[in-house]
């Protein structure tokens, strides 16, 4: 009851997906990180990279040359 669910890994990961959902091409990781952090002052780069690792391990996102995108746009 004391935890803030908006800081949960899966919620944070879904925010990253919402950032990537509108973009059809690869996006520079730094741009996504900046937009992610600007959404909530409590967020930090560690949360971002933990969520990105989670999404990558599930096969939802892919990376190429410091850029990332959703593998299937229907996610």
C-alpha positions, 0 to 999 in steps of 0.5 A: 500500500505504501508503494507508488505503482507509477514507478513500477518497472512494467508501468515505466516500460509501458511509458517507453513503449508509448514514446516509441509507438508513434515513431516508425523508424529507429530513435536515438536512445538519448532522445527517448531517455530525455523524453522519459525523464521529462515526464516525471522528476522522480525518474532517473536513467537507471529506471530507464535502462532497467525498463529497456533491458526488460523490454529487450529481453521480452523481444518487444524492442530492438536496437541498432547503432545506439537507436531503438524501436518497437519490433512490431508496431502493433504492441 
